[in-house]
Amino acid sequence: MDVANNTVFITGANRGLGLAFAREALRRGASKVYAGMRNTNGFNEPGIVPVRIDVTDKASIAAAAELAADTALLVNNAGIAALIDSPLADDVEEQSQRLFDTNYYGVVRVSKAFEPILSAKPQAAIVNVLSDIVWLPRPILTPYAASKAAAWSYTNQLRFHLRDRGIQVLGLHVGFLDTDLTNGIDVPKSSPDDVVRQTYDALAAGKSEVMADRGTTLLKVPGYITPPEGVF
Ligand SMILES: NC(=O)c1ccc[n+]([C@@H]2O[C@H](COP(=O)([O-])OP(=O)(O)OC[C@H]3O[C@@H](n4cnc5c(N)ncnc54)[C@H](OP(=O)(O)O)[C@@H]3O)[C@@H](O)[C@H]2O)c1
């Protein structure tokens, strides 16, 4: 699906990768760009329409879906991270529940709310922002990794379920990005603008996934997009 001449809704689009998705959609000729955000105060990006949405709050999701009923491309981008001591840390359960609420259940809630809107369009798509961490062991990011792995699994189920309704579902996997989320972490980071360009290009090419950097490409597990003969 080409973003040009289509309406886009992005969650968590007031900053970071989400804002890069919004700006690039506008640059590519999207007919409308809705930037979903928890707090719309002070957001001022010409041509981009701010919409209040908290992905942990069903009422705000329903209101956003009603307002943005012309959406043809949904980008589930909103996400949070947390560092813990290890997979056995005292706070592993509490942090996992907190991160799952946004990174997994958030994707589920928003996808459910927007699916009837997308199904009514001749062409529609969902992009889910995932991570290399679904394959990569980083024990201090255990709750984040588990929540993204759950969202990855959901993405694969959703893609299979929606394929006959003409809704393309694309998973974006990437390692460290240069955004607020990685402030203070001194590692090589990809540019959000570059990752967004790769994602919209892949979407236009009809792809199901983007591995947006070299490390992620090396980690990728083959075989699940189209299950090989004999698996079922
Ligand atoms: N940065 C990385 O290295 C990296 C790598 C792989 C994947 N990702 C993923 O990329 C996505 C974007 O992250 P980022 O790097 O751009 O991080 P970021 O700069 O911290 O931005 C996160 C965005 O998500 C929003 N958000 C958080 N909780 C929300 C909620 N309950 N409802 C609605 N919006 C919410 C934030 O809104 P507020 O301003 O209100 O907090 C913010 O707009 C996330 O899914 C993240 O997991 C990031």
PDBQT file of the ligand as one rigid body, heavy atoms in Angstrom, charges set to zero:
ROOT
HETATM    1  N1  LIG A 301      14.265   3.819  20.395  1.00  0.00    +0.000 N 
HETATM    2  C1  LIG A 301      14.628   2.578  20.106  1.00  0.00    +0.000 C 
HETATM    3  O1  LIG A 301      15.812   2.179  20.211  1.00  0.00    +0.000 OA
HETATM    4  C2  LIG A 301      13.587   1.612  19.588  1.00  0.00    +0.000 A 
HETATM    5  C3  LIG A 301      14.026   0.414  19.001  1.00  0.00    +0.000 A 
HETATM    6  C4  LIG A 301      13.071  -0.493  18.509  1.00  0.00    +0.000 A 
HETATM    7  C5  LIG A 301      11.724  -0.192  18.616  1.00  0.00    +0.000 A 
HETATM    8  N2  LIG A 301      11.340   0.982  19.209  1.00  0.00    +0.000 N 
HETATM    9  C6  LIG A 301       9.917   1.223  19.317  1.00  0.00    +0.000 C 
HETATM   10  O2  LIG A 301       9.597   2.396  18.573  1.00  0.00    +0.000 OA
HETATM   11  C7  LIG A 301       8.385   2.950  19.081  1.00  0.00    +0.000 C 
HETATM   12  C8  LIG A 301       8.585   4.439  19.268  1.00  0.00    +0.000 C 
HETATM   13  O3  LIG A 301       9.581   4.628  20.266  1.00  0.00    +0.000 OA
HETATM   14  P1  LIG A 301      10.566   5.879  20.279  1.00  0.00    +0.000 P 
HETATM   15  O4  LIG A 301      11.932   5.345  20.180  1.00  0.00    +0.000 OA
HETATM   16  O5  LIG A 301      10.086   6.905  19.349  1.00  0.00    +0.000 OA
HETATM   17  O6  LIG A 301      10.350   6.321  21.798  1.00  0.00    +0.000 OA
HETATM   18  P2  LIG A 301       9.967   7.714  22.457  1.00  0.00    +0.000 P 
HETATM   19  O7  LIG A 301      10.743   8.817  21.817  1.00  0.00    +0.000 OA
HETATM   20  O8  LIG A 301      10.112   7.483  23.924  1.00  0.00    +0.000 OA
HETATM   21  O9  LIG A 301       8.425   7.912  22.058  1.00  0.00    +0.000 OA
HETATM   22  C9  LIG A 301       7.443   7.044  22.554  1.00  0.00    +0.000 C 
HETATM   23  C10 LIG A 301       6.098   7.574  22.126  1.00  0.00    +0.000 C 
HETATM   24  O10 LIG A 301       5.088   6.673  22.601  1.00  0.00    +0.000 OA
HETATM   25  C11 LIG A 301       4.116   7.455  23.300  1.00  0.00    +0.000 C 
HETATM   26  N3  LIG A 301       3.404   6.675  24.310  1.00  0.00    +0.000 N 
HETATM   27  C12 LIG A 301       3.902   6.001  25.361  1.00  0.00    +0.000 A 
HETATM   28  N4  LIG A 301       2.903   5.434  26.071  1.00  0.00    +0.000 NA
HETATM   29  C13 LIG A 301       1.741   5.772  25.445  1.00  0.00    +0.000 A 
HETATM   30  C14 LIG A 301       0.376   5.495  25.684  1.00  0.00    +0.000 A 
HETATM   31  N5  LIG A 301      -0.039   4.787  26.761  1.00  0.00    +0.000 N 
HETATM   32  N6  LIG A 301      -0.539   5.985  24.814  1.00  0.00    +0.000 NA
HETATM   33  C15 LIG A 301      -0.160   6.722  23.742  1.00  0.00    +0.000 A 
HETATM   34  N7  LIG A 301       1.122   7.045  23.481  1.00  0.00    +0.000 NA
HETATM   35  C16 LIG A 301       2.061   6.564  24.318  1.00  0.00    +0.000 A 
HETATM   36  C17 LIG A 301       4.908   8.591  23.908  1.00  0.00    +0.000 C 
HETATM   37  O11 LIG A 301       4.039   9.625  24.321  1.00  0.00    +0.000 OA
HETATM   38  P3  LIG A 301       4.394  10.670  25.528  1.00  0.00    +0.000 P 
HETATM   39  O12 LIG A 301       5.184  11.786  24.887  1.00  0.00    +0.000 OA
HETATM   40  O13 LIG A 301       3.069  11.072  26.045  1.00  0.00    +0.000 OA
HETATM   41  O14 LIG A 301       5.214   9.911  26.541  1.00  0.00    +0.000 OA
HETATM   42  C18 LIG A 301       5.784   8.947  22.727  1.00  0.00    +0.000 C 
HETATM   43  O15 LIG A 301       5.069   9.703  21.792  1.00  0.00    +0.000 OA
HETATM   44  C19 LIG A 301       8.080   2.187  20.367  1.00  0.00    +0.000 C 
HETATM   45  O16 LIG A 301       7.108   1.201  20.111  1.00  0.00    +0.000 OA
HETATM   46  C20 LIG A 301       9.404   1.544  20.706  1.00  0.00    +0.000 C 
HETATM   47  O17 LIG A 301       9.253   0.389  21.493  1.00  0.00    +0.000 OA
HETATM   48  C21 LIG A 301      12.229   1.894  19.675  1.00  0.00    +0.000 A 
ENDROOT
TORSDOF 0
